[in-house]
Amino acid sequence: MKRSFRAPTLCALALVLIVAGPVFGQAKKVELNFLEVMTSPARTEVLQKMISAYEAANPGVKINLISPPYEQADNKLTLMLTAEEPLDIVEVRDMTIKQHVTNGRLENLENYLAGWPGSKTFLSVTNAASRVVDGKPYFVPQFFYIKALFVRTDILAKYGIKVMPKTIDDLYAICKKITDASKNQFGFTLRGKGNAYKTTDILIAANIPNIDPENIYMTKDGKSIYESPQFLEAFKSYVDLYKTAVPKDGINWGFNEQINAFVSGITPFLVQDPDTVPLLDKQLGRDKYSVIPIPAGKSGKTYLDYGYAGYGVTSYSKNKQAAWNFIAYMSSAENNAAFCEEYGTLPIHTTTFEKDSFFSTGAYKAWATEMNSPNRFVFVKYPFSSEKFPGWGQVQEQDMQSVLLGLMKPEEATKKWAEYWK
């Protein structure tokens, strides 16, 4: 049963009323404009429920939610911030936060966080994400996307497989063992298109023992991972996996095709984010699948990136305290957990994973393990600030497809990628 959103405490309400002024007679409401960028009909509906609950408890505040179409949202936000159009609360992403800070459009939230008890239970990745630019908190992350391994346990049971893979080599071996093209049974759900590098990087880079957490494409001694013999070895193993345990059209699969293949049982292993859980719960049910941590490479480690978005206050807002009060409400452990349960993402507080059975057991237990085992699971960053990053996804996708189709050798691709990032 879904949880309801908790109204602000009397203390929080008092803060808002101080900003809004008296609430009798002709009192003027404080209006806050809030623009979201991770838009979808279902998510916007959840946000609107939270806003309504907040407004009901805070009659002196009105929040106007602006929800551009997803494909246009980041550009819309950039244009509005550049023109200093009326915005108070803005949702920014890991890939866009730096440009908005550089342009001076986001408020430093250090003083607000210092006076807010809720920040004391942030996950380490929450703190790291909030301070990704210059070590200062310009926004509060609201959720995380982190990869884990989805497994069709019912399909594996048919083949007598009960032990889950602990290493990537184990995973590949099981995928090949159960593959029988004549029965339309394969092993692995390949991601061929749409930022596919976020899957291939996890599986291939895991052989390298010394990747720099600040840049997944570099080692700690300043060398490119593409110059590493461990990368080339793992790359060839990945190509072999495609040739022996993946449907040929997997090279063209995006998210929807992956889900269809997994749900149909054609491919029982899938690397995906937590927002896949609600979808599979509806289409399959928890009795047919489970989620486990990403297996380790030969380095003994797994390198994971964390996608995220969160809320900040515009530097030119005339109602900064009121805007912060709403962000604090959205970011409380209870409300954040309720939002993430509805939205299917990972919450931002340690206490949620410790005390909330929804996130500490079942499908979400895998992510709790990944986020609380730093020696085994190493969180790394992509070079978002590099001018080369925007074009990287297309370059990597085209070259990867060429290698999988036998039109380019792995050695040629790695040499090209090393040159690209120099």
Buried (B, 14 or more C-beta within 10 A) or exposed (E): EEBEBBBBEEEBBEBBBEBBEEBEEEEEBBEBBBBBBBBBEEBBEBBEBBBEBBBEBBBBBBBBBBBBEEEEBBEBBBEBBEEEBBBBBBBBBBBBBBBBBEEEBBBBBEEBBEEBEBBEBBBEBBBBBBBBBEEEBBBBBBBBBBBBBBBBBBBBEEEEBEEBBEBBBBBBEBBBBBBEEEEEBBBBBBBBBBBBBBBBBBBBBBBBBBBBEEBBBBBEEEBBBBEBEBBBEBBBBBBEBBEBBBBEEBBEBEBEBBBBBBBEBBBBBBBBBBBBBBBBBEBBEEEBBBBBBBBBBBBEBBBBBBBBBBBBBBBBBEBBBBBBBBBBBBBBBBBBBBBBBBBBBBBBBBBBBEEBEBBEEBBBBBBBBBBBEEEEBBBBBBBBBEEEBEEBBEBBBEBBBBBBEEEBEBEEBBBBBBEBBE
